[in-house]
Each structure stands twice: as structure tokens, then as C-alpha cells.
Amino acid sequence: MNKLALIGSEPVWTQDVHPDLDIVASGREHGNTLARFSSPEAASDARLRLMGQVGCKQMAAMAPEGKDSFTDLDALPHGSLQGDIVDVPGDGLITSNPDVALFLGAADCAPLVLYDPTEKVLGLAHIGRTGAVLGLAGQMLDYMQRERNINPEKVVAHFGPTIAPESYVLSYLGEDLQAADWQPFAYQSPNAQGYEIDFVGYTKSKLIEKGVPAANITETDVDVRTDRRHFSLTAHKEDGIDNGRNGFVVRLKHDV
């Protein structure tokens, strides 16, 4: 498990995933990062402060749609990204540009970093139950291999702060979770009525099937449902804590 480490006196954390990468994660004390849960000014300020922590010139902010679409920022026409923070629709972002950080605002869902240190290609995916079912991580990996020449055996993968299976319990299994390959990851909860859903474990298994070594895949040692430093949609619904989105930023360092 990869632990969160505080950055100085700031209420944000860094994670040691790979020497080529700067990663910063934030929670409730730093502030909500999505405008619909606070004032647009407050959410924008929270994003700008995260951007400052990684020292980048520009930040591409994922605008998740709960689907399996993703954008290769380097394949966009020149000048497509305008402004300090640019919202990009979809559930995945890819770049090799160290001047552009990748951002995801999430609550229970997991930020997933995919990085090939040989080709210097970085991806960030929004992985929740839907992204796992749709195979978003595998699709991004396939694209990065086909179009960006990455080698899955070299890829480093990391799941940022997310909800733990024992905290993500559904009262019944929908058809999408009854497939045979989901059986080890959707199981009767021993502590509650319903089924625990391990979408991180499922996605991890699919990455391994694609050739990513298990030793190259890490997870964050935190459950956002029970760790009150973080926003959690489940905790909001069940416990009435404030709603919002945690921040997660990853950037490729210069001169690597």
C-alpha cells in the first residue's frame, strides 16, 4: 500500500509512485474542487492551489461523464488548450507534456495513474464501478500501446484515494456485476446486508491481464468512506457529512 505524506504545513498530500512524477492529493481541509458543491470561486481557488503545488503552467481538468471516453491531449490541434485550467470532458487524459498537469476531482471513485517511464507517456483515468465495468483502464492501455508505443510490462500503475470494498456495499448485484470475471470482486458482505464491490481489485486484474506486472501496481492506504479527511459520496449519503470532491493532480517532471 502507498501511504499519503503531508506536504509541509499544507492540508495536501504527496505520493511516492515514481521519481518522474509529481503527485498531489487533497481532501476536505483543502476544500472542494467541483463548483456545484461550493461557490465556483472557492472550487477554482482549490484547483489553483493544487496547480501551484506541482508547479505547472497549465492543468487539464477531467470532467467525468461516467463513460469510457478519454482524450490524448498531445493529439489535439495546436492551441486547443487555452487558459490556466482547462476542462476536458471524458474519463481519461493522456499526455507527455510536462507543462500540463492532469487533474481529477473525485469522491468515492479512484484516480488511476498509468505511466511508462521509457516512453514518458502519462495517463490519468477516473475509475469507479462504471469505469471498471466498461474496461476504461484497459482501453486506455491499449491506446497508449498502439498510438504511443508504450510497453505494458514497463507501465507503473497507481490507484489514488478511493473507497474500500467493505465501505462500498450494494443491496443487490446488477446484471453488469454478475459476469463470471466479477465474481471474485462482487461478494456477499460479512458485515452488512448486501454485496461488497471491489472495482479497484477488478481493474487491477484487468491491467495484469494486459501485461502490467502486479509488482508495478500500487494502491493508496486509505478508505475515503471512513477517513474524515476526505470527501466521500457514500459518507455524505449515509452520515450527512458535507458533499464535495477531493483533488488529485499528477504531472510529468521536467528533465526526466
C-alpha positions, 0 to 999 in steps of 0.5 A: 500500500502507498501511504499519503505524506503531508506536504509541509504545513499544507492540508495536501498530500504527496505520493511516492509512485515514481521519481518522474512524477509529481503527485498531489492529493487533497481532501476536505481541509483543502476544500472542494474542487467541483463548483456545484458543491461550493461557490465556483470561486472557492472550487477554482481557488482549490484547483489553483492551489493544487496547480501551484503545488506541482508547479505547472503552467497549465492543468487539464481538468477531467470532467467525468461523464461516467463513460469510457471516453478519454482524450490524448491531449498531445493529439489535439490541434495546436492551441486547443488548450487555452487558459490556466485550467482547462476542462476536458470532458471524458474519463481519461487524459493522456499526455507527455507534456510536462507543462500540463498537469492532469487533474481529477476531482473525485469522491468515492471513485479512484484516480488511476495513474498509468505511466511508462517511464521509457516512453514518458507517456502519462495517463490519468483515468477516473475509475469507479464501478462504471469505469471498471465495468466498461474496461476504461483502464484497459482501453486506455492501455491499449491506446497508449500501446498502439498510438504511443508505443508504450510497453505494458510490462514497463507501465507503473500503475497507481490507484489514488484515494478511493473507497474500500470494498467493505465501505462500498456495499450494494443491496443487490448485484446488477446484471453488469456485476454478475459476469463470471470475471466479477465474481471474485470482486462482487461478494456477499458482505460479512458485515452488512446486508448486501454485496461488497464491490471491489472495482479497484481489485477488478481493474487491477486484474484487468491491467495484469491481464494486459501485461502490467506486472502486479509488482508495478501496481500500487494502491493508496492506504486509505478508505475515503468512506471512513477517513474524515479527511476526505470527501466521500459520496457514500459518507455524505449519503449515509452520515450527512457529512458535507458533499464535495470532491477531493483533488488529485493532480499528477504531472510529468517532471521536467528533465526526466 
